[in-house]
Amino acid sequence: MLFLLAAYAAVAVAIPWWQPRLGRAVWAVASLVPLATVAWAGTRAARVLDGGEYRETLAWAPSLGLTVDLRLDPLSLLMLWVVAGVGALVLLYCRYYVERDAARQAALLLAFAGAMTGLVLADNVFVLYVFWELTTVASFLLIAGRGEEENERRAARQALLVTVAGGLVMLLGLVLLGWTAGTYRISAILADPPRGGAVSAAAVLVLIGAFAKSAQMPLHGWLPAAMVAPTPVSAYLHAAAMVKAGVYLVARLAPALAEVAPWRPMVLAVGLTTMVLAAWRALRATDLKLLLAYGTISELGLLVTLLGAGTRTAALAGAVMLLAHAAFKSALFLSVGILDHRAGTRDIRELSGVGRRMPVLFAVTALAAASMAGIPPLVGYLGKEAYFEAFLYGDARLDGHRQLTVVLVIGSALTVAYAARFVQGAFGGPPEGAARRAERPEAGFVAPVAVLAGAGLALGVGYAGTAALAAAYADAYPPGPHGPYELSLWHGFTPVLGLSALTLALGGLVHLGRRSLPVTALLPDAQRAFDRTIAAADRLALTVTRHTQVGSLPLYLVVLLTTVVVVPGAALAAGAPPLGSPLPWWSPVEPFLAVVVLTAAAAVVGTRHRLTGILLTGAVGYGVAGMFLVRGAPDLALTQFLVETMTLVVVVLVLRRMPARFSPGRTMTRVRLVRAAAAGAVGVLVTCFALVASAARTAPAISSGYAHRMEEAGAENIVNAIVVDFRALDTLGEISVLLVAAVGTVSLIRVGGRGDARTPGGGPGGPSPTAHWDEPVRTWLPGAPERPGGERSVLLEVATRLLFPSILVLSLFLLFSGHYGPGGGFAGGLVAGQALVLRYLVGGRADLGAAVRVPASVVTGSGMLLAAAVGTFPLLLGGVPLESTVVTLHPPVVGTVKFATSLFFDVGVYLLVVGVVLELLSAVGVSLGQDMAEADEAEATAEDEEQGGPR
């Protein structure tokens, strides 16, 4: 089963590369995977139908209890044949239907088939939910197409919103159900169903998600809107497969939840209401796809009713109707696609006489429609007889079963009526207009329709095989009061036979008198309700945004900080734990450093110059680094010093593009007091939290466990061992975040950027300054033209050239000695970054390019790739990810060399940090020699405004 899912994913990814070479044959290649699924399921059918099952498990995160559990049982076998069988025929049909964008369509259809396969095989609620949402994403992409048409985008957005919202509600119900049952394995929940008030709430939430996915009223509006998608998509996703996901979920959980109080009333009320009202709407539709869409909603209501009723006969009827509906409805949709493709329209009012023009298509379509109407000996008739039997002679659990039977008769009669309307509207009448222009389809175009329509006949005539497949699922319920019901084409002259004949007669009368039927204007319009809901949500969003997003960063910070103080602070105050009695300080140096930090922080608030504020902020950071050093944490102190230095340099480069002073403003005193109060409250909260957390510890510190494993890691520096050995996964995540943040920052800076560097003589490509006799013809430093002569320092340039190699050697020393002393990949990378910054400051981008001849993106990507590769390599040797090993070598000249393989992980961190520094330098300093007139002018303007000018 895992192999099947991998095959779907692999072929779906490969199809865009294969399609240019294969052409239209790509559809046949894509169909091989679902055909293989049908064959694989057939080889396991005998055991499954005898009561056995197949299981596979893949440990995803065993420590968290997360596993990919798959199970093949009778219900999943039935659904697997539906998904894979119809999917293969739809893919073959697409060879004749799809004329453009074949690679994308084939890949998405195959990916959707794989997601549906995973959904029906899932034996874990979280795995089921993942595949559930993957089908939603595939549906969205297939409906939207390339997003060129507004109606496609609108329909895709509606389908996404409704089904995803329902899926989130369903997820909450599944989590609640698993928590109550004590397990998230579906088979375990079915074996020992939980009970209680929480289970009732879970049942309601799960049903809401199922109703949204299966387009039950009033959540059905997205399905008719989705008919803008290509016909193969409608046939596969919105008739045979995706909409069946909700029905499948109801069928899967009904054996465990049917006796829970809200389940059966919700299923019967929603299902039967949907069946009747949607069938009534289908009678008024003039677009063939829209007619079939409302017919699909009606039949999905019937399936939800049957599979959720919780009795054996109803479950048997539901399983049969599920097979029947997949066959006849996908065949009807595909036939509409042929009509639209060949006649150029699917409007009943424009189609007349197509049956004479396309007799083969007419014959197979009529066969599928007859199965939908429940005419013997087709499989639709078998299902209709079974569900009349289930409700006419229902057991005590089906309250009001006779009244429910009347509703079923009405819904079935309406089904007959719109089936007749479909056939007559599409194929009846004399040849006119579109029929005369229609071209006869190729045999291969009609073949999938013929196979699906023929399947309805084969499943009906061969009812013994159909019964074996359906009964294997239905036997999970106890037999009814009259014993187990058996499928058959002939049970004698019974009341059930009379009801079947009555539906045919009533359906024929309704079809003949449909023009005199009342219109459907009084029925609720789901599309209008959805549009009004979205419009109301947009207005609410605008109102909230208008009052909250006022464009003031200080206001946003005050709100965020106040929330931090109120919410966690209230919880901290409510618990009122003791703060402990920590020592005021450990070293006499600490009070001095505290005064430095507090004084610098207070001075930042009062300064009006940007550079002064940045330097004071750096002083705060250096003071904290001194605290780390005094407390015996040299690694933290080193990292803090380096980070502060790098931050200062980068921010100063940014400030070169901004006025020297902060923008003047007249902030009211009370506003300043509010901000000061919020900042002080956060400080008090953090202090109290730190004291409480320190005093509340009861278990031994985790550091003691790390200390005992130092020899295992081959390290002497516990900090570096934690970073690259014990908590290497955290480090991998942190450098990934650093990479993403750097890429995002560089992208934002470069949006609307200046482009190339300016030369002192003008813009890019501008005239060079006039040469004089005493000026050198060539410069000895690359990038010298980027700096105005007055800003250059020969001493600094020469010192940089001398110090640059030494700083790089120091960075490598910190890298390789990190396992045994202060340092490591991060600290070494920052030191190398400082060397590159110094090289950049004296020589600009050209000199930096001379020092590092590899693009920054290559350095960054190499570091990330190396760290990830080192982390996953142990898997190839049977180990666990990010596992480290101590290696001892004895080279003939050097002697004994001992190192841990985590060193290579640290090298990856080193390269990533260096690459990030290079990226930032290339972004924040486009040119060191840019004209400073703009900055001077901005500063002068700021001074004028500060003296009283308009703001």
GINORPE-V38818 format. One record per backbone hydrogen bond with DSSP energy under -0.5 kcal/mol. NH is the residue of the N-H (numbers start at 1). CO is the residue of the C=O. Records with the same first field share a line. If there is no record, write none. Layout:
NH->CO ; CO
This chain:
5->1
6->2
7->3
8->4
9->5
10->6
11->7
12->8
13->9
14->10
15->11
16->12
17->14
18->14
19->15
20->16
21->18
22->18
23->19
25->22
26->23
27->24
29->25
30->26
31->27
32->28 ; 29
33->30
34->30
35->31
36->32
37->33
38->34
39->35
40->36
41->37
42->38
43->39
44->40 ; 41
45->42
48->44
49->45
50->46
51->48
52->47
54->72
56->70
58->68
60->58 ; 66
61->66
64->61
65->62
66->61
67->65
68->58
69->67
70->56 ; 68
71->121
72->54
73->71
77->73
78->74
79->75
80->76
81->77
82->78
83->79
84->80
85->81
86->82
87->83
88->84
89->85
90->86
91->87
92->88
93->89
94->90
95->91 ; 92
96->93
97->93
98->94
105->101
106->102
107->103
108->104
109->105
110->106
111->107
112->108
113->109
114->110
115->111
116->112
117->113
118->114
119->115
120->116
121->117
122->118
123->69
125->184
128->124
129->125
130->126
131->127
132->128
133->129
134->130
135->131
136->132
137->133
138->134
139->135
140->136
141->137
142->138
143->139
144->140
145->141
147->144
153->149
154->150
155->151
156->152
157->153
158->154
159->155
160->156
161->157
162->158
163->159
164->160
165->161
166->162
167->163
168->164
169->165
170->166
171->167
172->168
173->169
174->170
175->171
176->172
177->173
178->174
179->175
180->176
181->177
182->178
183->178
186->123 ; 184
189->185
190->186
191->187
192->188
193->190
200->196
201->197
202->198
203->199
204->200
205->201
206->202
207->203
208->204
209->205
210->206
211->207
212->208
213->209
214->210
215->212
216->211
219->216
223->220
224->220
225->221
226->222
227->224
228->225
229->226
233->230
234->230
235->231
236->232
237->233
238->233
240->235
241->236
243->237
244->241
245->242
247->243
248->244
249->245
250->246
251->247
252->248
253->249
254->250
255->251
256->253
257->253
258->254
260->257
263->260
264->258 ; 260
265->261
266->262
267->263
268->264
269->265
270->266
271->267
272->268
273->269
274->270
275->271
276->272
277->273
278->274
279->275
280->276
281->277
282->278
283->279
284->280 ; 281
285->281 ; 282
288->286 ; 346
291->287
292->288
293->289
294->290
295->291
296->292
297->293
298->294
299->295
300->296
301->297
302->298
303->299
304->300
305->301
306->302
307->303
308->304
309->305 ; 306
312->478
315->311
316->312
317->313
318->314
319->315
320->316
321->317
322->318
323->319
324->320
325->321
326->322
327->323
328->324
329->325
330->325 ; 326
331->327
332->328
333->329
334->330
335->331
336->332
337->333
338->334
339->335
340->336
341->337
342->338
343->339
344->339 ; 340
345->339
348->286 ; 346
350->347
351->347
352->350
353->428
355->427
356->353
357->353
358->354
362->358
363->359
364->360
365->361
366->362
367->363
368->364
369->365
370->366
371->367
372->368
373->369
374->370 ; 371
375->370
378->375
379->456
381->378
382->378
383->379
384->380
385->381
386->382
387->383
388->384
389->385
390->386
391->387
392->388
393->389
394->391
398->395
399->397
401->398
404->400
405->401
406->402
407->403
408->404
409->405
410->406
411->407
412->408
413->409
414->410
415->411
416->412
417->413
418->414
419->415
420->416
421->417
422->418
423->419
424->420
425->421
426->422
427->423
428->423 ; 424
432->352
434->350
435->432
436->433
437->433
438->434
439->342
446->442
447->443
448->444
450->446
451->447
452->448
453->449
454->450
455->451
456->452
457->453
458->454
459->455
460->456
461->457
462->458
463->460 ; 461
465->462
466->462
467->463
468->464
469->465
470->466
471->467
472->468
473->469 ; 470
474->470
475->471
476->473
477->474
483->480
494->492
498->494
499->495
500->496
501->497
502->498
503->499
504->500
505->501
506->502
507->503
508->504
509->505
510->506
511->507
512->508
513->509
514->511
516->513
517->514
523->520
526->524
529->525
530->526
531->527
532->528
533->529
534->530
535->531
536->532
537->533
538->534
539->535
540->536
541->537
542->538
543->539
544->540
545->541
546->542
547->543
548->544
549->545
550->548
553->551
556->552
557->553
558->554
559->555
560->556
561->557
562->558
563->559
564->560
565->561
566->562
567->563
568->564
569->564 ; 565
570->566
571->567
572->568
573->569
574->570
575->571
576->572
577->572
590->587
591->587
592->588
593->589
594->590
595->591
596->592
597->593
598->594
599->595
600->596
601->597
602->598
603->599
604->600
605->601
606->602
607->603
610->660
611->660
613->609
614->610
615->611
616->612
617->613
618->614
619->615
620->616
621->617
622->618
623->619
624->620
625->621
626->622
627->623
628->624
629->625
630->626
631->627
632->629
633->628
637->633
638->634
639->635
640->636
641->637
642->638
643->639
644->640
645->641
646->642
647->643
648->644
649->645
650->646
651->647
652->648
653->649
654->650
655->651
656->652
657->654
658->655
662->608
667->665
672->668
673->669
674->670
675->671
676->672
677->673
678->674
679->675
680->676
681->677
682->678
683->679
684->680
685->681
686->682
687->683
688->684
689->685
690->686
691->687
692->688
693->689
694->690
695->691
696->692
697->694
704->701
705->701 ; 702
706->702
707->703
708->704
709->705 ; 706
710->707
713->709
714->710 ; 711
715->710
716->819
717->819
718->716
721->717
722->718
723->719
724->720
725->721
726->721
727->722
728->725
731->727
732->728
733->729
734->730
735->731
736->732
737->733
738->734
739->735
740->736
741->737
742->738
743->739
744->740
745->741
746->742
747->743
748->744
749->745
750->746
751->747
753->750
756->754
759->762
760->785
762->759
766->763
775->772
784->781
786->783
787->784
791->788
792->788 ; 789
797->793
798->794
799->795
800->796
801->797
802->798
803->799
804->800
805->801
806->802
807->803
808->804
809->805
810->806
811->807
812->808
813->809
814->810
815->811
816->812
817->813
818->814 ; 815
820->817
821->817
824->814
828->824
829->825
830->826
831->827
832->828
833->829
834->830
835->831
836->832
837->833
838->834
839->835
840->836
841->837
842->838
843->839
844->840
847->843
848->844
849->845
850->846
851->847
852->848
853->851
858->855
859->855
860->856
861->857
862->858
863->859
864->860
865->861
866->862
867->863
868->864
869->865
870->866
871->867
872->868
873->869
874->870
875->872
876->872 ; 873
877->873 ; 874
878->875
879->874
882->871
883->880
887->885 ; 899
889->897
891->895
895->891
897->889
899->887
901->885
903->900
904->901
905->901
906->902
907->903
908->904
909->905
910->906
911->907
912->908
913->909
914->910
915->911
916->912
917->913
918->914
919->915
920->916
921->917
922->918
923->919
924->920
925->921
930->927
936->932
937->933
938->934
939->935
940->936
941->937
942->938
943->939
944->940
945->941
946->942
947->943
948->945
949->944
